[in-house]
Amino acid sequence: MPDQCRDPVTFVPSAGRITTFQAPGGTGVRVDSAAYADAVIPPYYDSMIAKLIVKGARPHRAIGRMSAL
């Protein structure tokens, strides 16, 4: 599940400062990102700033873990 830097109303890519960042974690949960609180996202960037990977023995278990985040 990609986490993209977009305007919450128009969904247009949006540059700016990340004011808070708390990556989820736990068994079967991984986040690939270089994002951190107070990081500045310039206007020339790939809008995907984080990637959430959730796994489970069966698809419904992975979906359940993701829903709990």
PDB file with one MODEL, atoms N, CA, C and O in Angstrom:
MODEL        1
ATOM      1  N   MET A   1       0.851  -1.156   0.000  1.00  0.00           N
ATOM      2  CA  MET A   1       0.000   0.000   0.000  1.00  0.00           C
ATOM      3  C   MET A   1       0.909   1.234   0.000  1.00  0.00           C
ATOM      4  O   MET A   1       1.592   1.478   0.994  1.00  0.00           O
ATOM      5  N   PRO A   2       0.937   2.007  -1.069  1.00  0.00           N
ATOM      6  CA  PRO A   2       1.785   3.193  -1.108  1.00  0.00           C
ATOM      7  C   PRO A   2       1.204   4.336  -0.289  1.00  0.00           C
ATOM      8  O   PRO A   2      -0.012   4.517  -0.223  1.00  0.00           O
ATOM      9  N   ASP A   3       2.079   5.091   0.325  1.00  0.00           N
ATOM     10  CA  ASP A   3       1.675   6.303   1.031  1.00  0.00           C
ATOM     11  C   ASP A   3       2.196   7.461   0.201  1.00  0.00           C
ATOM     12  O   ASP A   3       3.405   7.637   0.050  1.00  0.00           O
ATOM     13  N   GLN A   4       1.287   8.237  -0.330  1.00  0.00           N
ATOM     14  CA  GLN A   4       1.690   9.291  -1.243  1.00  0.00           C
ATOM     15  C   GLN A   4       1.457  10.666  -0.639  1.00  0.00           C
ATOM     16  O   GLN A   4       0.537  10.882   0.150  1.00  0.00           O
ATOM     17  N   CYS A   5       2.322  11.585  -1.038  1.00  0.00           N
ATOM     18  CA  CYS A   5       2.261  12.963  -0.574  1.00  0.00           C
ATOM     19  C   CYS A   5       1.297  13.727  -1.483  1.00  0.00           C
ATOM     20  O   CYS A   5       1.688  14.257  -2.523  1.00  0.00           O
ATOM     21  N   ARG A   6       0.021  13.771  -1.063  1.00  0.00           N
ATOM     22  CA  ARG A   6      -1.014  14.399  -1.882  1.00  0.00           C
ATOM     23  C   ARG A   6      -1.891  15.314  -1.032  1.00  0.00           C
ATOM     24  O   ARG A   6      -2.045  15.114   0.173  1.00  0.00           O
ATOM     25  N   ASP A   7      -2.458  16.316  -1.685  1.00  0.00           N
ATOM     26  CA  ASP A   7      -3.411  17.207  -1.033  1.00  0.00           C
ATOM     27  C   ASP A   7      -4.634  16.377  -0.637  1.00  0.00           C
ATOM     28  O   ASP A   7      -5.162  15.646  -1.475  1.00  0.00           O
ATOM     29  N   PRO A   8      -5.100  16.467   0.618  1.00  0.00           N
ATOM     30  CA  PRO A   8      -6.215  15.627   1.065  1.00  0.00           C
ATOM     31  C   PRO A   8      -7.563  15.961   0.417  1.00  0.00           C
ATOM     32  O   PRO A   8      -8.486  15.148   0.473  1.00  0.00           O
ATOM     33  N   VAL A   9      -7.689  17.126  -0.187  1.00  0.00           N
ATOM     34  CA  VAL A   9      -8.957  17.515  -0.807  1.00  0.00           C
ATOM     35  C   VAL A   9      -8.946  17.220  -2.306  1.00  0.00           C
ATOM     36  O   VAL A   9      -9.871  16.600  -2.831  1.00  0.00           O
ATOM     37  N   THR A  10      -7.890  17.669  -2.992  1.00  0.00           N
ATOM     38  CA  THR A  10      -7.836  17.537  -4.452  1.00  0.00           C
ATOM     39  C   THR A  10      -7.058  16.306  -4.919  1.00  0.00           C
ATOM     40  O   THR A  10      -7.156  15.929  -6.087  1.00  0.00           O
ATOM     41  N   PHE A  11      -6.300  15.682  -4.044  1.00  0.00           N
ATOM     42  CA  PHE A  11      -5.459  14.515  -4.343  1.00  0.00           C
ATOM     43  C   PHE A  11      -4.356  14.820  -5.351  1.00  0.00           C
ATOM     44  O   PHE A  11      -3.793  13.906  -5.953  1.00  0.00           O
ATOM     45  N   VAL A  12      -4.050  16.096  -5.536  1.00  0.00           N
ATOM     46  CA  VAL A  12      -2.958  16.516  -6.406  1.00  0.00           C
ATOM     47  C   VAL A  12      -1.659  16.366  -5.609  1.00  0.00           C
ATOM     48  O   VAL A  12      -1.644  16.677  -4.418  1.00  0.00           O
ATOM     49  N   PRO A  13      -0.550  15.889  -6.240  1.00  0.00           N
ATOM     50  CA  PRO A  13       0.714  15.815  -5.509  1.00  0.00           C
ATOM     51  C   PRO A  13       1.034  17.149  -4.844  1.00  0.00           C
ATOM     52  O   PRO A  13       0.847  18.215  -5.432  1.00  0.00           O
ATOM     53  N   SER A  14       1.520  17.068  -3.608  1.00  0.00           N
ATOM     54  CA  SER A  14       1.726  18.274  -2.816  1.00  0.00           C
ATOM     55  C   SER A  14       3.072  18.239  -2.093  1.00  0.00           C
ATOM     56  O   SER A  14       3.338  17.332  -1.304  1.00  0.00           O
ATOM     57  N   ALA A  15       3.909  19.225  -2.366  1.00  0.00           N
ATOM     58  CA  ALA A  15       5.197  19.350  -1.685  1.00  0.00           C
ATOM     59  C   ALA A  15       4.994  20.038  -0.338  1.00  0.00           C
ATOM     60  O   ALA A  15       3.959  20.662  -0.103  1.00  0.00           O
ATOM     61  N   GLY A  16       5.976  19.923   0.538  1.00  0.00           N
ATOM     62  CA  GLY A  16       5.894  20.610   1.825  1.00  0.00           C
ATOM     63  C   GLY A  16       6.626  19.859   2.920  1.00  0.00           C
ATOM     64  O   GLY A  16       7.394  18.934   2.654  1.00  0.00           O
ATOM     65  N   ARG A  17       6.377  20.268   4.155  1.00  0.00           N
ATOM     66  CA  ARG A  17       7.044  19.684   5.322  1.00  0.00           C
ATOM     67  C   ARG A  17       6.161  18.606   5.944  1.00  0.00           C
ATOM     68  O   ARG A  17       4.951  18.785   6.083  1.00  0.00           O
ATOM     69  N   ILE A  18       6.782  17.484   6.316  1.00  0.00           N
ATOM     70  CA  ILE A  18       6.091  16.443   7.067  1.00  0.00           C
ATOM     71  C   ILE A  18       6.143  16.878   8.522  1.00  0.00           C
ATOM     72  O   ILE A  18       7.220  16.913   9.116  1.00  0.00           O
ATOM     73  N   THR A  19       5.009  17.207   9.099  1.00  0.00           N
ATOM     74  CA  THR A  19       5.005  17.717  10.471  1.00  0.00           C
ATOM     75  C   THR A  19       5.110  16.602  11.508  1.00  0.00           C
ATOM     76  O   THR A  19       5.771  16.775  12.532  1.00  0.00           O
ATOM     77  N   THR A  20       4.468  15.463  11.259  1.00  0.00           N
ATOM     78  CA  THR A  20       4.590  14.308  12.149  1.00  0.00           C
ATOM     79  C   THR A  20       4.696  13.052  11.298  1.00  0.00           C
ATOM     80  O   THR A  20       4.140  12.980  10.203  1.00  0.00           O
ATOM     81  N   PHE A  21       5.410  12.075  11.809  1.00  0.00           N
ATOM     82  CA  PHE A  21       5.537  10.804  11.095  1.00  0.00           C
ATOM     83  C   PHE A  21       5.722   9.710  12.128  1.00  0.00           C
ATOM     84  O   PHE A  21       6.665   9.738  12.920  1.00  0.00           O
ATOM     85  N   GLN A  22       4.818   8.751  12.113  1.00  0.00           N
ATOM     86  CA  GLN A  22       4.927   7.597  13.001  1.00  0.00           C
ATOM     87  C   GLN A  22       4.632   6.362  12.164  1.00  0.00           C
ATOM     88  O   GLN A  22       3.492   6.123  11.765  1.00  0.00           O
ATOM     89  N   ALA A  23       5.665   5.589  11.906  1.00  0.00           N
ATOM     90  CA  ALA A  23       5.505   4.394  11.084  1.00  0.00           C
ATOM     91  C   ALA A  23       4.868   3.277  11.910  1.00  0.00           C
ATOM     92  O   ALA A  23       5.244   3.074  13.064  1.00  0.00           O
ATOM     93  N   PRO A  24       3.909   2.553  11.334  1.00  0.00           N
ATOM     94  CA  PRO A  24       3.324   1.417  12.047  1.00  0.00           C
ATOM     95  C   PRO A  24       4.322   0.273  12.124  1.00  0.00           C
ATOM     96  O   PRO A  24       5.295   0.241  11.371  1.00  0.00           O
ATOM     97  N   GLY A  25       4.089  -0.646  13.014  1.00  0.00           N
ATOM     98  CA  GLY A  25       4.993  -1.786  13.147  1.00  0.00           C
ATOM     99  C   GLY A  25       4.270  -2.968  13.750  1.00  0.00           C
ATOM    100  O   GLY A  25       3.068  -2.907  14.011  1.00  0.00           O
ATOM    101  N   GLY A  26       4.994  -4.030  13.967  1.00  0.00           N
ATOM    102  CA  GLY A  26       4.438  -5.238  14.560  1.00  0.00           C
ATOM    103  C   GLY A  26       4.754  -6.450  13.702  1.00  0.00           C
ATOM    104  O   GLY A  26       5.406  -6.329  12.665  1.00  0.00           O
ATOM    105  N   THR A  27       4.299  -7.603  14.127  1.00  0.00           N
ATOM    106  CA  THR A  27       4.524  -8.842  13.404  1.00  0.00           C
ATOM    107  C   THR A  27       3.892  -8.785  12.019  1.00  0.00           C
ATOM    108  O   THR A  27       2.705  -8.493  11.876  1.00  0.00           O
ATOM    109  N   GLY A  28       4.694  -9.065  11.010  1.00  0.00           N
ATOM    110  CA  GLY A  28       4.188  -9.094   9.647  1.00  0.00           C
ATOM    111  C   GLY A  28       3.992  -7.727   9.017  1.00  0.00           C
ATOM    112  O   GLY A  28       3.385  -7.628   7.951  1.00  0.00           O
ATOM    113  N   VAL A  29       4.499  -6.653   9.657  1.00  0.00           N
ATOM    114  CA  VAL A  29       4.326  -5.285   9.137  1.00  0.00           C
ATOM    115  C   VAL A  29       5.701  -4.678   8.871  1.00  0.00           C
ATOM    116  O   VAL A  29       6.577  -4.693   9.735  1.00  0.00           O
ATOM    117  N   ARG A  30       5.875  -4.143   7.662  1.00  0.00           N
ATOM    118  CA  ARG A  30       7.129  -3.483   7.317  1.00  0.00           C
ATOM    119  C   ARG A  30       6.814  -2.176   6.588  1.00  0.00           C
ATOM    120  O   ARG A  30       5.872  -2.109   5.799  1.00  0.00           O
ATOM    121  N   VAL A  31       7.598  -1.154   6.854  1.00  0.00           N
ATOM    122  CA  VAL A  31       7.461   0.132   6.166  1.00  0.00           C
ATOM    123  C   VAL A  31       8.792   0.452   5.502  1.00  0.00           C
ATOM    124  O   VAL A  31       9.827   0.486   6.167  1.00  0.00           O
ATOM    125  N   ASP A  32       8.769   0.686   4.200  1.00  0.00           N
ATOM    126  CA  ASP A  32       9.955   1.141   3.468  1.00  0.00           C
ATOM    127  C   ASP A  32       9.787   2.630   3.233  1.00  0.00           C
ATOM    128  O   ASP A  32       8.905   3.048   2.482  1.00  0.00           O
ATOM    129  N   SER A  33      10.626   3.433   3.870  1.00  0.00           N
ATOM    130  CA  SER A  33      10.518   4.882   3.732  1.00  0.00           C
ATOM    131  C   SER A  33      11.769   5.570   4.237  1.00  0.00           C
ATOM    132  O   SER A  33      12.481   5.045   5.092  1.00  0.00           O
ATOM    133  N   ALA A  34      12.027   6.732   3.708  1.00  0.00           N
ATOM    134  CA  ALA A  34      13.077   7.601   4.225  1.00  0.00           C
ATOM    135  C   ALA A  34      12.437   8.824   4.879  1.00  0.00           C
ATOM    136  O   ALA A  34      13.131   9.775   5.239  1.00  0.00           O
ATOM    137  N   ALA A  35      11.118   8.796   5.029  1.00  0.00           N
ATOM    138  CA  ALA A  35      10.394   9.934   5.616  1.00  0.00           C
ATOM    139  C   ALA A  35      10.634  10.000   7.120  1.00  0.00           C
ATOM    140  O   ALA A  35      10.873   8.981   7.769  1.00  0.00           O
ATOM    141  N   TYR A  36      10.568  11.201   7.660  1.00  0.00           N
ATOM    142  CA  TYR A  36      10.702  11.440   9.097  1.00  0.00           C
ATOM    143  C   TYR A  36      10.059  12.779   9.422  1.00  0.00           C
ATOM    144  O   TYR A  36       9.841  13.605   8.536  1.00  0.00           O
ATOM    145  N   ALA A  37       9.757  12.989  10.697  1.00  0.00           N
ATOM    146  CA  ALA A  37       9.151  14.259  11.122  1.00  0.00           C
ATOM    147  C   ALA A  37      10.099  15.401  10.786  1.00  0.00           C
ATOM    148  O   ALA A  37      11.309  15.283  10.982  1.00  0.00           O
ATOM    149  N   ASP A  38       9.564  16.488  10.288  1.00  0.00           N
ATOM    150  CA  ASP A  38      10.280  17.703   9.881  1.00  0.00           C
ATOM    151  C   ASP A  38      11.030  17.557   8.561  1.00  0.00           C
ATOM    152  O   ASP A  38      11.765  18.467   8.177  1.00  0.00           O
ATOM    153  N   ALA A  39      10.867  16.442   7.857  1.00  0.00           N
ATOM    154  CA  ALA A  39      11.472  16.311   6.527  1.00  0.00           C
ATOM    155  C   ALA A  39      10.722  17.221   5.560  1.00  0.00           C
ATOM    156  O   ALA A  39       9.517  17.429   5.699  1.00  0.00           O
ATOM    157  N   VAL A  40      11.432  17.754   4.595  1.00  0.00           N
ATOM    158  CA  VAL A  40      10.823  18.611   3.581  1.00  0.00           C
ATOM    159  C   VAL A  40      10.760  17.834   2.272  1.00  0.00           C
ATOM    160  O   VAL A  40      11.770  17.318   1.794  1.00  0.00           O
ATOM    161  N   ILE A  41       9.568  17.757   1.703  1.00  0.00           N
ATOM    162  CA  ILE A  41       9.361  17.100   0.414  1.00  0.00           C
ATOM    163  C   ILE A  41       9.384  18.184  -0.653  1.00  0.00           C
ATOM    164  O   ILE A  41       8.479  19.017  -0.696  1.00  0.00           O
ATOM    165  N   PRO A  42      10.408  18.193  -1.523  1.00  0.00           N
ATOM    166  CA  PRO A  42      10.504  19.234  -2.549  1.00  0.00           C
ATOM    167  C   PRO A  42       9.480  19.018  -3.665  1.00  0.00           C
ATOM    168  O   PRO A  42       8.887  17.944  -3.762  1.00  0.00           O
ATOM    169  N   PRO A  43       9.272  20.029  -4.501  1.00  0.00           N
ATOM    170  CA  PRO A  43       8.285  19.886  -5.581  1.00  0.00           C
ATOM    171  C   PRO A  43       8.732  18.900  -6.665  1.00  0.00           C
ATOM    172  O   PRO A  43       7.911  18.478  -7.479  1.00  0.00           O
ATOM    173  N   TYR A  44      10.001  18.530  -6.692  1.00  0.00           N
ATOM    174  CA  TYR A  44      10.523  17.604  -7.704  1.00  0.00           C
ATOM    175  C   TYR A  44      10.802  16.263  -7.024  1.00  0.00           C
ATOM    176  O   TYR A  44      11.925  16.017  -6.582  1.00  0.00           O
ATOM    177  N   TYR A  45       9.813  15.414  -6.937  1.00  0.00           N
ATOM    178  CA  TYR A  45       9.946  14.167  -6.194  1.00  0.00           C
ATOM    179  C   TYR A  45       8.972  13.143  -6.737  1.00  0.00           C
ATOM    180  O   TYR A  45       8.040  13.479  -7.468  1.00  0.00           O
ATOM    181  N   ASP A  46       9.193  11.904  -6.377  1.00  0.00           N
ATOM    182  CA  ASP A  46       8.231  10.842  -6.637  1.00  0.00           C
ATOM    183  C   ASP A  46       7.224  10.939  -5.503  1.00  0.00           C
ATOM    184  O   ASP A  46       7.623  10.958  -4.339  1.00  0.00           O
ATOM    185  N   SER A  47       5.941  10.999  -5.801  1.00  0.00           N
ATOM    186  CA  SER A  47       4.938  11.238  -4.763  1.00  0.00           C
ATOM    187  C   SER A  47       4.804  10.084  -3.772  1.00  0.00           C
ATOM    188  O   SER A  47       4.180  10.259  -2.725  1.00  0.00           O
ATOM    189  N   MET A  48       5.370   8.906  -4.066  1.00  0.00           N
ATOM    190  CA  MET A  48       5.310   7.809  -3.104  1.00  0.00           C
ATOM    191  C   MET A  48       6.449   7.976  -2.099  1.00  0.00           C
ATOM    192  O   MET A  48       7.611   7.728  -2.421  1.00  0.00           O
ATOM    193  N   ILE A  49       6.109   8.397  -0.883  1.00  0.00           N
ATOM    194  CA  ILE A  49       7.130   8.647   0.132  1.00  0.00           C
ATOM    195  C   ILE A  49       7.284   7.497   1.113  1.00  0.00           C
ATOM    196  O   ILE A  49       8.235   7.478   1.894  1.00  0.00           O
ATOM    197  N   ALA A  50       6.370   6.541   1.087  1.00  0.00           N
ATOM    198  CA  ALA A  50       6.471   5.371   1.956  1.00  0.00           C
ATOM    199  C   ALA A  50       5.709   4.212   1.324  1.00  0.00           C
ATOM    200  O   ALA A  50       4.779   4.399   0.539  1.00  0.00           O
ATOM    201  N   LYS A  51       6.139   3.006   1.694  1.00  0.00           N
ATOM    202  CA  LYS A  51       5.458   1.805   1.210  1.00  0.00           C
ATOM    203  C   LYS A  51       5.198   0.914   2.420  1.00  0.00           C
ATOM    204  O   LYS A  51       6.116   0.597   3.177  1.00  0.00           O
ATOM    205  N   LEU A  52       3.942   0.515   2.595  1.00  0.00           N
ATOM    206  CA  LEU A  52       3.530  -0.347   3.695  1.00  0.00           C
ATOM    207  C   LEU A  52       3.369  -1.766   3.171  1.00  0.00           C
ATOM    208  O   LEU A  52       2.612  -2.006   2.230  1.00  0.00           O
ATOM    209  N   ILE A  53       4.088  -2.714   3.788  1.00  0.00           N
ATOM    210  CA  ILE A  53       4.006  -4.115   3.400  1.00  0.00           C
ATOM    211  C   ILE A  53       3.464  -4.890   4.601  1.00  0.00           C
ATOM    212  O   ILE A  53       4.040  -4.846   5.688  1.00  0.00           O
ATOM    213  N   VAL A  54       2.360  -5.596   4.399  1.00  0.00           N
ATOM    214  CA  VAL A  54       1.740  -6.372   5.474  1.00  0.00           C
ATOM    215  C   VAL A  54       1.558  -7.791   4.960  1.00  0.00           C
ATOM    216  O   VAL A  54       1.028  -8.002   3.869  1.00  0.00           O
ATOM    217  N   LYS A  55       2.006  -8.775   5.760  1.00  0.00           N
ATOM    218  CA  LYS A  55       1.838 -10.159   5.324  1.00  0.00           C
ATOM    219  C   LYS A  55       1.149 -10.987   6.396  1.00  0.00           C
ATOM    220  O   LYS A  55       1.186 -10.670   7.585  1.00  0.00           O
ATOM    221  N   GLY A  56       0.527 -12.049   5.936  1.00  0.00           N
ATOM    222  CA  GLY A  56      -0.152 -12.981   6.820  1.00  0.00           C
ATOM    223  C   GLY A  56      -0.194 -14.348   6.164  1.00  0.00           C
ATOM    224  O   GLY A  56       0.066 -14.467   4.966  1.00  0.00           O
ATOM    225  N   ALA A  57      -0.518 -15.380   6.926  1.00  0.00           N
ATOM    226  CA  ALA A  57      -0.578 -16.735   6.387  1.00  0.00           C
ATOM    227  C   ALA A  57      -1.635 -16.838   5.291  1.00  0.00           C
ATOM    228  O   ALA A  57      -1.479 -17.613   4.347  1.00  0.00           O
ATOM    229  N   ARG A  58      -2.678 -16.082   5.409  1.00  0.00           N
ATOM    230  CA  ARG A  58      -3.763 -16.041   4.422  1.00  0.00           C
ATOM    231  C   ARG A  58      -4.084 -14.570   4.145  1.00  0.00           C
ATOM    232  O   ARG A  58      -3.852 -13.719   5.004  1.00  0.00           O
ATOM    233  N   PRO A  59      -4.611 -14.261   2.960  1.00  0.00           N
ATOM    234  CA  PRO A  59      -4.913 -12.865   2.639  1.00  0.00           C
ATOM    235  C   PRO A  59      -5.793 -12.166   3.671  1.00  0.00           C
ATOM    236  O   PRO A  59      -5.551 -11.001   3.986  1.00  0.00           O
ATOM    237  N   HIS A  60      -6.799 -12.843   4.201  1.00  0.00           N
ATOM    238  CA  HIS A  60      -7.685 -12.187   5.166  1.00  0.00           C
ATOM    239  C   HIS A  60      -6.939 -11.823   6.453  1.00  0.00           C
ATOM    240  O   HIS A  60      -7.321 -10.873   7.136  1.00  0.00           O
ATOM    241  N   ARG A  61      -5.883 -12.566   6.793  1.00  0.00           N
ATOM    242  CA  ARG A  61      -5.101 -12.215   7.992  1.00  0.00           C
ATOM    243  C   ARG A  61      -4.270 -10.946   7.740  1.00  0.00           C
ATOM    244  O   ARG A  61      -4.158 -10.093   8.621  1.00  0.00           O
ATOM    245  N   ALA A  62      -3.694 -10.825   6.551  1.00  0.00           N
ATOM    246  CA  ALA A  62      -2.937  -9.612   6.202  1.00  0.00           C
ATOM    247  C   ALA A  62      -3.876  -8.401   6.191  1.00  0.00           C
ATOM    248  O   ALA A  62      -3.523  -7.333   6.692  1.00  0.00           O
ATOM    249  N   ILE A  63      -5.052  -8.570   5.627  1.00  0.00           N
ATOM    250  CA  ILE A  63      -6.025  -7.476   5.589  1.00  0.00           C
ATOM    251  C   ILE A  63      -6.441  -7.096   7.007  1.00  0.00           C
ATOM    252  O   ILE A  63      -6.595  -5.913   7.312  1.00  0.00           O
ATOM    253  N   GLY A  64      -6.623  -8.088   7.870  1.00  0.00           N
ATOM    254  CA  GLY A  64      -6.954  -7.815   9.272  1.00  0.00           C
ATOM    255  C   GLY A  64      -5.864  -7.038   9.990  1.00  0.00           C
ATOM    256  O   GLY A  64      -6.149  -6.119  10.759  1.00  0.00           O
ATOM    257  N   ARG A  65      -4.600  -7.414   9.733  1.00  0.00           N
ATOM    258  CA  ARG A  65      -3.482  -6.675  10.338  1.00  0.00           C
ATOM    259  C   ARG A  65      -3.452  -5.242   9.854  1.00  0.00           C
ATOM    260  O   ARG A  65      -3.232  -4.315  10.633  1.00  0.00           O
ATOM    261  N   MET A  66      -3.677  -5.063   8.552  1.00  0.00           N
ATOM    262  CA  MET A  66      -3.654  -3.711   7.994  1.00  0.00           C
ATOM    263  C   MET A  66      -4.803  -2.881   8.547  1.00  0.00           C
ATOM    264  O   MET A  66      -4.638  -1.691   8.812  1.00  0.00           O
ATOM    265  N   SER A  67      -5.949  -3.492   8.722  1.00  0.00           N
ATOM    266  CA  SER A  67      -7.102  -2.767   9.265  1.00  0.00           C
ATOM    267  C   SER A  67      -6.865  -2.344  10.717  1.00  0.00           C
ATOM    268  O   SER A  67      -7.395  -1.327  11.163  1.00  0.00           O
ATOM    269  N   ALA A  68      -6.073  -3.121  11.449  1.00  0.00           N
ATOM    270  CA  ALA A  68      -5.780  -2.808  12.852  1.00  0.00           C
ATOM    271  C   ALA A  68      -4.794  -1.667  13.005  1.00  0.00           C
ATOM    272  O   ALA A  68      -4.679  -1.084  14.083  1.00  0.00           O
ATOM    273  N   LEU A  69      -4.078  -1.342  11.932  1.00  0.00           N
ATOM    274  CA  LEU A  69      -3.084  -0.261  12.007  1.00  0.00           C
ATOM    275  C   LEU A  69      -3.828   1.020  12.032  1.00  0.00           C
ATOM    276  O   LEU A  69      -3.218   2.088  12.094  1.00  0.00           O
TER     277      LEU A  69
ENDMDL
END
